[in-house]
Amino acid sequence: MGHPENAREFTRDIERTHWHDQALWFVREKRDRAARSVPEWEELRDQAARIKWHTMAHLDRYLEQFEANAKAKGIQVHWAKDAEAHNRIVLRILQDHQVTRLVKSKSMLTEECGLNPVLEQNGIEVVDTDLGERIVQLRHEHPSHIVLPAIHLKKEDVSDTFHEHLHTEKGNNDPTYLTRAARAHLREKFLAAEAGLTGVNFGISETGGVVVCTNEGNADLGAGLPRLHIASMGIEKMLPRLQDLAVFTRLLARSATGQPITSYTSHFHGPVEGGEMHIILVDNGRSTLLGDPTYRKALHCIRCGACINTCPVYRRSGGHSYGYTIPGPIGSTLGAFKDRKANRTLPYASTLCGSCTCVCPAQIDLHQQLYDHRQEIVKAGLLDRKKETTLNLAGWLFKHPKLLELGGKVLRKLVPRLPRPLVYNRFNPWGEARELPEMPAKSFKELYRERKGRQP
Ligand code: SF4
C-alpha cells in the first residue's frame, strides 16, 4: 500500500489524528523557542551546511583518516557496502564471542538494515533500550518517528503493553509509574547483556572517536557494562574536527526537542578495559547518493526530526503511513531516491509548503527535492492513473481562470443544498473524515476587489 492508503487508515480515528498533530506541534513550538533563544542561529545553520559540504566533498579522505585514528586507539574498523554486509559483520562478531544477549541503543541505521530479525533468527536476544524503541519493540511495531519512536501511542496504549509484557498494574497510566517499570526491566537486561550495540551521531575524523547523543543514558550503559561494544555508523556521519562538533550539538537537540543539549553527549574513544570495540562503517547506497548533484544534500541530515515535526502531512498521517524506515520529508526524499518505484507515493506526501526546508538545521532543500522527485516520477510513468488525471484536470482548470471562477460560484451555491450522502462518501477523501468547510458567501475575486477598493 502507498502513503495515501496507509494515511487513510490512520486518519479514520479523527480524535487520535488531532491528538497526534497537537503533540508534534507542541515539539515544533519548543524548537522554535529554542532556536529563537540563540541569536546566531542562522549563522550556525550556515556553518553546519558549509562543514557538511566540505566533508562530503572530501569524504574518502576523512573516512580513511578516521579509520587510521580509530585503529590507533585499539578500535576494530569494518566496512559494509550494504545492509546485508552490515548484518553479516555484526552477526560474526557476536558469534565469535558466543553472545546470546545484546542490548541496543537507538539506531535508525540498524532499522534500515533490518538487523534485529537477522540476529533473532540466529538465536540472539536483542533488546532495544531506548524507552520509546522498547515500547514499539514489545508491540512488534516499527518506530513511527526517528527521535520519538512511540509518538503514535498514548499513555493508555503504553500501559496496556506494559501490563501484557512487564506485568504492571492493569489500567495504571501514570507516566512515572510506567517509566519506573521500564527502568527496572531494562536494568535487568543491561546487567545480563554480553554485548552492546549503539548507533553513532557523529564520527570525528581527526580523533577516530564516535559521539552518541541520548536523553536516557542507555547508550552509555550498553557500551560500558558489557565487554563488547559495536558501533554502527553511516559513512555520512563524519565530521573533520572535534571543534566542528560544537556547531552540531548546539543545533541538534534544539532542533529535535527544543532542549539546549541532549542529556548525554558521550564520546567513545576505545574499548573498555579488557574489552573490544568495533565500528562498522556502512555505505548502503550513500555513495550513490553522494554522486547525485540533485539529491546529495540529503546526506547532510543529522536526524534531528525537525522536518518531521513541522510537516503538516506527517502530523496528520503518522509515521507508519510512509512505509519507509524514515518517515516525513527527509524519509520521503531518501526513500524515493533509493527505490523510486516502490516509494513513488512518498514525494506526494507533502504540501510543498517549504516548512521542512526552513527548520532544517543542515539547510537541506527538502521541499525542492520532493518537487524534483515528482518530476522524475511523472517522467518515468510511475504516477498513479487517478492522480495523473486529477492533476491534468486541475492544470487545465488553472489555465482557464474564468471557468474556475464559474465552477467556484456553482459549488458555493450547490454544495450546501446537496443531500449529505452525495458529498460525504468514499469518493470524497476530505468529506470522509471531516465536515467540509463552510462555503464563503463571496468568491475570492469579489473579496479581493472589495479589499482593493477600500485601499487608499
Ligand atoms: S532533514 Fe534536516 S530537519 Fe530533517 S531530520 Fe535531517 S537534519 Fe533534521
Boltz pocket constraint, residues with backbone or C-beta under 6 A from the ligand:
constraints:
  - pocket:
      binder: B
      contacts: [[A, 255], [A, 300], [A, 301], [A, 302], [A, 303], [A, 304], [A, 305], [A, 306], [A, 307], [A, 308], [A, 330], [A, 356], [A, 359], [A, 360], [A, 361], [A, 362], [A, 363], [A, 364], [A, 366]]
      max_distance: 6.0
